[in-house]
Amino acid sequence: MMKDKLIPFLRFFIPFSLLLFGIQFVLVDYIFETDLYYNTISIYGFHVIATFLIYVFLIYVHNTFRDKTGFAFMGCSLFKMLAAVLFLLPMMLSDTQNPFQDMIAFFVPYFLFLIFETIYAVRLINIK
């Protein structure tokens, strides 16, 4: 039953992630030529792993406690925010020259992945 929900998610998630990664990689490394604290691969590694794990957990919760899926999504979103702060903490504590660029490079994809998660979480919740 998990495959029925995971395969359609991955069909859109993998191209979505690769497209966003490619756009940010080209923008950061070739167009703006910005030297960021975290490279694009580590930023997208965080986002891809977090989003995938959250969706797998939501599928598990949906299969076992169908009426608690929305609460599980809200809890996972809270933990993802905490993980984002912990991920960015070394950069915030260091003497980076321009932390605003680093924050933008992290939080623009953060919110795009959050929108993607929300769309699939709502689809999961609305399955009858």
Order of alpha helices (4+ residues) and beta strands (2+ residues): alpha-alpha-alpha-alpha
